[in-house]
């Protein structure tokens, strides 16, 4: 019988949650041994309900498990169990780790230095810009960016890492084969090529609201720390932050507009002791990760080498504060048609971003 059969089967047994599952695997070595254990052996495991022991003894093969295995094979999904070397150590050591993970893409030991960025689904331009910049710079320093692939801040965090050709991990609140939100299909595919999409939920699981708090503990569990960018007082991001604290992780927050409800949650975190973040360096200084600093320096040098004099003359005028095109034309002394062409070249290179009203900002500080 397929080895994964027993891993999936044990998850279906009444009374066997993540904590009991881990205790059973630790004691018996694997799920098949659990099913073959005597009742008196099972009774030695602290916290195992009597009904769970009865369910294990009376277990019968289930066709839904065969269907699950078939879907895993057909969709080329990798399943990583607690016993596999590829299972992330940081996640294995939380209170209630998932017994196994469904994976598209690949996890790597480089992900040992992972950092989570989460926030509002209805992000402002300020939040989007801050997230993409910080995510990109952290990725350039060798950190893997973890988020939930939701709309808004989560998606921007993934895109920021991808723009730096860095690694990123998306943790779903649905089955690995259920892309949510559906418009993120291209992002899903990009992440599988530069990291991994993972889920603990069975194939075909819909993105029900009650799945997301459980999903959030994996986001924080994989990470050295969690940054919250824009969150209301009732945001799920605050749940992630609390889970991070419970798991002994550092919590960070980007301050926002004092008049915006999207800042209420982040400002509460700051009042409660979260680290204030204005740039990626604020995070790097705290977590003391010796990432690939030279990668960022080299990229900056490469940018200078690749830019023509004309393009550089426009690029150096820009900063992280929006500058309107008429001001750029005035300061550069170049014709409007030339400035438009140069700005387009920079935008296509991913070095700048256009905001509403023909305002432009740098995406990479050089």
C-alpha positions as CSV (number, residue, x, y, z in Angstrom):
1,X,0.0,0.0,0.0
2,X,1.1,3.6,-0.8
3,X,3.1,5.0,2.2
4,X,1.1,8.2,2.0
5,X,-2.1,6.2,2.5
6,X,-1.4,5.9,6.2
7,X,-0.4,9.5,6.6
8,X,-3.7,10.6,5.1
9,X,-5.7,7.9,6.9
10,X,-4.4,8.9,10.3
11,X,-5.5,12.5,9.7
12,X,-9.1,11.2,9.3
13,X,-9.3,9.4,12.6
14,X,-11.6,11.0,15.2
15,X,-9.7,12.6,18.0
16,X,-6.3,12.8,16.2
17,X,-5.5,16.5,15.8
18,X,-2.1,17.9,14.9
19,X,-0.7,17.6,18.5
20,X,-1.8,14.0,19.0
21,X,-0.6,13.2,15.5
22,X,2.9,14.5,16.2
23,X,3.0,12.6,19.6
24,X,2.0,9.4,17.9
25,X,4.6,9.8,15.1
26,X,7.3,10.6,17.6
27,X,6.4,7.5,19.7
28,X,5.7,4.9,16.9
29,X,8.0,6.3,14.1
30,X,5.3,6.4,11.4
31,X,1.5,6.2,10.9
32,X,1.4,2.6,9.7
33,X,2.9,1.6,13.0
34,X,0.2,3.6,14.8
35,X,-2.6,1.6,13.0
36,X,-0.9,-1.7,14.0
37,X,-0.3,-0.7,17.6
38,X,-2.0,-2.5,20.4
39,X,-4.6,-0.6,22.5
40,X,-2.4,-0.8,25.6
41,X,0.5,0.8,23.6
42,X,-1.8,3.6,22.4
43,X,-3.0,4.3,25.9
44,X,0.5,5.2,26.9
45,X,0.4,8.3,24.6
46,X,-0.7,11.3,26.7
47,X,-3.9,13.0,25.4
48,X,-5.2,10.3,23.1
49,X,-9.0,9.9,23.6
50,X,-10.5,6.5,24.2
51,X,-12.7,7.0,21.1
52,X,-9.6,7.7,19.0
53,X,-8.1,4.3,20.1
54,X,-11.4,2.6,19.2
55,X,-11.4,4.3,15.8
56,X,-7.9,3.2,15.1
57,X,-8.7,-0.4,15.9
58,X,-11.9,-0.4,13.8
59,X,-10.4,1.5,10.8
60,X,-11.4,0.3,7.4
61,X,-10.0,1.3,4.0
62,X,-11.6,4.4,2.7
63,X,-12.1,5.2,-1.0
64,X,-11.7,8.9,-0.4
65,X,-8.1,8.3,0.5
66,X,-7.5,6.5,-2.8
67,X,-9.1,9.5,-4.6
68,X,-6.8,11.9,-2.7
69,X,-3.7,9.9,-3.7
70,X,-4.9,9.8,-7.3
71,X,-5.3,13.6,-7.4
72,X,-1.8,14.0,-5.8
73,X,-0.3,11.9,-8.5
74,X,-2.2,13.4,-11.4
75,X,-1.5,17.0,-10.4
76,X,2.2,16.3,-9.6
77,X,1.9,17.5,-6.0
78,X,4.7,16.6,-3.6
79,X,3.8,15.6,-0.1
80,X,6.4,16.3,2.6
81,X,5.8,14.6,6.0
82,X,7.1,15.2,9.4
83,X,9.6,12.4,8.9
84,X,11.0,13.9,5.7
85,X,14.3,15.8,5.7
86,X,12.7,18.4,3.5
87,X,10.2,19.3,6.2
88,X,11.1,22.8,7.5
89,X,12.7,22.6,10.9
90,X,11.2,25.9,12.0
91,X,7.7,24.6,11.3
92,X,8.4,21.2,12.9
93,X,9.2,22.9,16.2
94,X,5.9,24.8,16.6
95,X,3.3,23.6,19.1
96,X,1.0,22.0,16.5
97,X,2.8,21.5,13.2
98,X,0.9,20.0,10.2
99,X,1.7,16.3,9.9
100,X,2.4,16.8,6.3
101,X,2.4,19.5,3.6
102,X,1.2,19.5,0.0
103,X,3.7,21.3,-2.1
104,X,3.9,22.7,-5.6
105,X,7.4,23.9,-6.5
106,X,10.1,23.0,-4.0
107,X,11.1,23.9,-0.5
108,X,14.8,24.5,0.1
109,X,17.3,24.8,3.0
110,X,17.6,28.4,1.9
111,X,14.2,28.8,3.3
112,X,15.6,28.5,6.8
113,X,16.0,32.2,6.6
114,X,12.4,33.1,5.8
115,X,10.5,36.2,6.7
116,X,6.8,36.8,6.6
117,X,5.0,39.9,5.3
118,X,1.2,40.1,5.7
119,X,-1.4,42.8,5.7
120,X,-4.7,44.3,4.3
121,X,-6.4,42.8,1.3
122,X,-7.6,46.3,0.5
123,X,-4.2,47.9,0.4
124,X,-3.5,51.5,-0.2
125,X,-0.9,52.7,-2.7
126,X,1.3,53.6,0.3
127,X,1.0,50.0,1.6
128,X,1.6,48.5,-1.8
129,X,4.7,50.6,-2.4
130,X,6.2,49.9,1.1
131,X,5.5,46.2,0.8
132,X,7.1,45.8,-2.6
133,X,10.2,47.8,-1.7
134,X,10.8,46.0,1.7
135,X,10.1,42.6,0.2
136,X,12.4,43.1,-2.7
137,X,15.3,44.4,-0.5
138,X,14.9,41.4,2.0
139,X,14.9,39.0,-1.0
140,X,18.1,40.7,-2.3
141,X,19.6,40.0,1.1
142,X,18.9,36.3,0.7
143,X,15.7,36.0,2.7
144,X,12.8,33.9,1.5
145,X,9.5,35.9,1.7
146,X,6.5,34.1,3.1
147,X,2.9,35.2,2.7
148,X,-0.6,34.0,2.0
149,X,-1.1,34.9,-1.6
150,X,-4.2,36.9,-0.7
151,X,-5.2,40.1,-2.5
152,X,-3.4,43.3,-1.5
153,X,-0.3,43.2,0.8
154,X,0.2,39.4,0.5
155,X,0.4,39.5,-3.3
156,X,2.7,42.5,-3.2
157,X,5.0,40.7,-0.9
158,X,5.3,37.8,-3.3
159,X,5.8,40.1,-6.3
160,X,8.5,42.1,-4.5
161,X,10.5,38.9,-3.9
162,X,10.0,37.7,-7.5
163,X,11.1,41.1,-8.8
164,X,14.4,40.5,-7.1
165,X,14.6,36.9,-8.5
166,X,14.4,35.8,-4.9
167,X,12.6,32.9,-3.3
168,X,9.0,33.1,-1.9
169,X,6.6,30.8,-0.3
170,X,2.8,31.1,-0.5
171,X,0.7,29.3,2.2
172,X,-2.8,28.6,1.1
173,X,-6.0,28.5,3.2
174,X,-7.4,26.1,0.6
175,X,-6.3,22.9,-1.1
176,X,-3.1,23.1,-3.1
177,X,-5.2,22.7,-6.2
178,X,-7.6,25.5,-5.4
179,X,-6.1,28.8,-6.4
180,X,-7.5,31.6,-4.3
181,X,-8.1,34.3,-5.3
182,X,-8.6,33.0,-8.8
183,X,-7.0,36.0,-10.4
184,X,-3.7,35.0,-8.8
185,X,-3.2,32.1,-11.1
186,X,-0.2,33.7,-12.8
187,X,1.3,34.6,-9.4
188,X,0.7,31.0,-8.3
189,X,2.6,29.7,-11.3
190,X,5.5,32.2,-10.8
191,X,5.9,31.2,-7.2
192,X,6.1,27.5,-8.0
193,X,9.0,28.4,-10.2
194,X,10.8,30.5,-7.6
195,X,9.9,28.8,-4.3
196,X,6.8,26.9,-3.3
197,X,3.1,27.0,-2.8
198,X,2.1,24.9,0.2
199,X,-1.0,23.8,2.0
200,X,-2.0,21.5,4.9
201,X,-5.5,21.1,3.6
202,X,-6.7,18.1,1.6
203,X,-7.0,18.4,-2.2
204,X,-10.0,20.3,-3.3
205,X,-10.6,22.1,0.0
206,X,-12.4,25.4,-0.6
207,X,-11.0,28.6,0.9
208,X,-13.5,28.7,3.9
209,X,-13.0,31.4,6.4
210,X,-12.2,29.1,9.3
211,X,-9.2,27.7,7.4
212,X,-7.3,30.9,7.5
213,X,-6.3,31.2,11.2
214,X,-4.8,27.7,10.9
215,X,-3.0,28.8,7.7
216,X,-1.7,31.8,9.5
217,X,0.2,29.7,12.1
218,X,2.1,28.1,9.2
219,X,3.1,31.5,7.8
220,X,4.5,32.6,11.1
221,X,5.9,29.1,11.9
222,X,8.0,29.1,8.8
223,X,9.5,32.5,9.5
224,X,12.1,34.3,11.6
225,X,9.7,37.2,12.1
226,X,6.5,38.7,10.7
227,X,6.0,42.2,9.3
228,X,2.5,43.6,9.2
229,X,1.8,46.3,6.6
230,X,-1.7,48.0,7.0
231,X,-4.2,46.1,9.1
232,X,-7.5,47.1,10.8
233,X,-8.2,46.2,14.4
234,X,-10.1,43.1,13.3
235,X,-7.6,42.0,10.6
236,X,-6.5,38.4,10.3
237,X,-2.9,39.8,10.1
238,X,-3.2,40.6,13.9
239,X,-3.9,36.9,14.4
240,X,-0.8,36.1,12.5
241,X,1.2,38.5,14.6
242,X,-0.2,37.0,17.8
243,X,0.7,33.5,16.6
244,X,4.2,34.7,15.8
245,X,4.6,35.9,19.4
246,X,3.2,32.6,20.7
247,X,5.8,30.8,18.6
248,X,8.7,33.1,19.8
249,X,9.0,35.1,16.6
250,X,9.7,38.8,16.3
251,X,6.8,41.0,15.2
252,X,7.3,44.2,13.1
253,X,4.9,46.8,11.8
254,X,5.0,49.7,9.2
255,X,3.4,52.8,10.6
256,X,0.6,54.3,8.5
257,X,-1.7,57.3,8.2
258,X,-3.1,58.1,11.6
259,X,-6.5,59.0,10.0
260,X,-6.8,55.6,8.2
261,X,-8.6,52.6,9.7
262,X,-6.0,50.5,7.9
263,X,-3.4,51.8,10.4
264,X,-5.3,51.1,13.5
265,X,-4.1,47.5,13.7
266,X,-0.5,48.2,12.9
267,X,-0.4,51.1,15.3
268,X,-1.8,48.9,18.1
269,X,1.0,46.4,17.4
270,X,3.6,49.2,17.7
271,X,2.0,50.4,21.0
272,X,2.2,46.8,22.2
273,X,5.9,46.5,21.4
274,X,6.3,45.6,17.8
275,X,9.4,46.9,16.0
276,X,8.8,49.9,13.9
277,X,9.9,49.4,10.3
278,X,10.7,52.1,7.8
279,X,13.0,50.1,5.6
280,X,14.3,46.5,5.1
281,X,17.4,47.5,7.1
282,X,15.3,47.9,10.2
283,X,14.4,44.2,10.0
284,X,17.8,43.0,9.0
285,X,19.3,44.8,12.0
286,X,17.0,43.0,14.4
287,X,17.1,39.5,13.0
288,X,20.8,39.7,12.3
289,X,20.7,37.5,9.2
290,X,24.0,37.2,7.3
291,X,22.3,37.1,3.9
292,X,23.7,37.9,0.5
293,X,24.4,41.6,1.1
294,X,26.8,41.4,-1.8
295,X,24.0,40.4,-4.1
296,X,22.2,43.7,-3.4
297,X,25.5,45.6,-3.9
298,X,26.2,43.8,-7.1
299,X,22.7,44.4,-8.4
300,X,23.1,48.1,-7.8
301,X,26.4,48.2,-9.5
302,X,24.9,46.3,-12.5
303,X,22.1,48.8,-12.7
304,X,24.6,51.7,-12.9
305,X,26.6,49.8,-15.6
306,X,23.5,49.0,-17.7
307,X,21.9,52.5,-17.7
308,X,22.7,54.9,-20.5
309,X,23.7,58.4,-19.5
310,X,20.3,59.7,-20.6
311,X,18.3,57.1,-18.6
312,X,20.5,57.6,-15.6
313,X,20.0,61.4,-15.7
314,X,16.2,60.8,-15.3
315,X,16.6,57.9,-12.8
316,X,18.8,59.9,-10.4
317,X,16.0,62.5,-10.1
318,X,13.6,60.0,-8.6
319,X,13.3,58.7,-5.1
320,X,10.8,56.9,-2.9
321,X,8.7,60.1,-2.9
322,X,6.5,60.5,-5.9
323,X,7.6,63.0,-8.6
324,X,5.2,64.3,-11.2
325,X,6.3,64.0,-14.9
326,X,6.2,67.8,-15.4
327,X,8.7,68.2,-12.5
328,X,10.9,65.6,-14.1
329,X,10.9,67.4,-17.4
330,X,11.7,70.7,-15.7
331,X,14.5,69.3,-13.6
332,X,16.1,67.1,-16.3
333,X,16.1,69.8,-19.1
334,X,15.0,67.1,-21.5
335,X,12.1,67.3,-23.9
336,X,8.8,65.8,-22.8
337,X,8.8,63.2,-25.5
338,X,12.3,62.0,-24.5
339,X,11.4,62.0,-20.8
340,X,8.3,59.9,-21.5
341,X,10.4,57.4,-23.5
342,X,13.1,57.2,-20.8
343,X,10.5,56.7,-18.1
344,X,8.9,53.9,-20.0
345,X,12.2,52.2,-20.4
346,X,12.8,52.4,-16.6
347,X,9.3,51.2,-15.9
348,X,9.7,48.2,-18.2
349,X,13.0,47.4,-16.4
350,X,11.2,47.3,-13.1
351,X,13.3,50.1,-11.7
352,X,10.5,52.6,-11.3
353,X,6.8,52.5,-10.8
354,X,4.1,54.8,-12.2
355,X,1.4,56.1,-9.8
356,X,-1.8,57.8,-10.6
357,X,-1.5,61.3,-12.0
358,X,1.7,60.5,-13.9
359,X,3.8,60.4,-10.7
360,X,6.9,58.2,-10.6
361,X,8.9,56.5,-7.8
362,X,11.9,54.3,-7.6
363,X,11.3,50.6,-6.8
364,X,15.0,49.9,-6.0
365,X,17.0,52.4,-4.0
366,X,20.4,52.8,-5.8
